[in-house]
Amino acid sequence: MEVNIKFYKGENIPLELHKTRIVQKLNLVPIERRLKALEEGGFNTFRLTTHDVFLDMLTDSGTNAMSDRQQAAMMHADDAYAGSQSFMRMAKAVEDVLKKKYLLPVHQGRAAENILANAYIKKKGDLIPMNYHFTTALAHITQYGGRIVELLYDEAYNIASSHPFKGNLNVEKLEEVILETGVENIPFIRMEASTNLIGGQPFSVANMRAVRKVADKYGIRVVLDASLLGENAYLVIQREPEFASATMGEVIAAMTGLADIVYFSARKLSSSRGGGICTNDLKIYRELEALIPLFEGFLTYGGMSVREIEAIAVGLYETLDESMICQSPQFISYLVNSLVAQGVPMVTPAGVLGAHVDAMKMCGHIPQTLYPAGALAAAFYLVSGVRGMERGTMSNQRDEDGRETYADMELLRLAVPRRVFTLSQIKYVIDRMAWLNENRHMIGGLRFTYEPQVLRFFMGGLEPVSDWPQKLLAKFRADFGDSL
Ligand SMILES: *Cc1c(COP(=O)(O)O)cnc(C)c1O
């Protein structure tokens, strides 16, 4: 309610509740240069450099705008190998916000995934039930010989849906899986807040309570990936009637209180690095403790600089401020709804993290073997200078026999980092995407020329299967004249 601002006349647009005090110049290079940049970068948006990127919508990881308070806190960081006061402040913030007493610091979110997989996946075939995987979580679990099973409800796979909680874990199936697999083969259950790969979709507190109940019945631990917890909590306030008048702090506490272990990437809290694993269970803390100096650094810095640690502490408290957290979800909602109005197929309802274009539908003429979402990401960069990220089959890994595993969804994610873009920039994105949608039949597929075995989407190289990029460039010039 705190952030409900209505306009007297005209459309209700999201209103920025901050002012800009430091700016960074952007480059919008001509489309001819953008085509060259794609060729140099193997048609993979991860391999573009920011000189060639206008709006960087690759990710919200480490790219949210920092607040003046975070910057100020970084100035009084306490450099010490052991026992730094900066770490004490971060631990206090974790206790105040996430309500967990014991904190193990790590250098970023995936490092927490490595530590948890190392500690708890004890034998080949151990199974981790989860609402949905995240790329790095899956990679770490499989590196240690584990397997995953994804237990979303059917509505989560319905891209154009109005279901408010598509990230809910199917508790009936969870119980079936536990009975089939045997408790001894299930090290933990993983819940991911604002389920990233299905379009930043939240779960409800009611659902997490139901998961906890099943976990308690069988004595299995619940691990919460809280990287995007603030955004999930914001959507709970918007969408779950029980919490309509709750504060961010109350919702966050309700969710973390249902997990035995909470881990997070601080890159999503406006820090440039960092993360943590936290718990109230001293036994769990002891099980994980030795792995931190082994992989990360001493127990009071975990691979982070003290400045980053200070920024995280403040970032955690700022997560409690609804007027701060709301900016990105409101911009995303504006972007999604405007694109839907223009006929662009989008994941609905609007989630967090970014807007997600349904490439399977928009590029229905491109078979999954030729990576429609990757092709759409390349095509959209070409016509706009906006860099999004493929979240589809390219982001999947091959199975043990080297066979391609086709993604459930082929998405182009346009991330909207917190308080970075202005509304006119968002309107530019809408305009160029609407144009590309009208010309979508000109987009063709991609094939790998260089395919790394692990996390191939990061550094993989591809080439277009025909001269479709040149033709798309010519059409752009015909329609836009000498516009950038
Ligand atoms: C970003 C992210 C991670 C990984 O965090 P990094 O800091 O990038 O390693 C893990 N889980 C989720 C849900 C994320 O969004």
The ligand as an ORCA input file, in Angstrom:
! r2SCAN-3c Opt
* xyz 0 1
  C      21.935    -15.240     -9.330
  C      21.382    -16.431     -8.715
  C      22.207    -17.434     -8.185
  C      23.726    -17.416     -8.340
  O      24.302    -16.300     -7.765
  P      25.718    -15.736     -8.290
  O      26.061    -14.702     -7.277
  O      25.494    -15.163     -9.656
  O      26.680    -16.858     -8.296
  C      21.603    -18.517     -7.582
  N      20.273    -18.611     -7.498
  C      19.446    -17.682     -7.996
  C      17.975    -17.836     -7.872
  C      19.961    -16.552     -8.623
  O      19.122    -15.643     -9.130
*
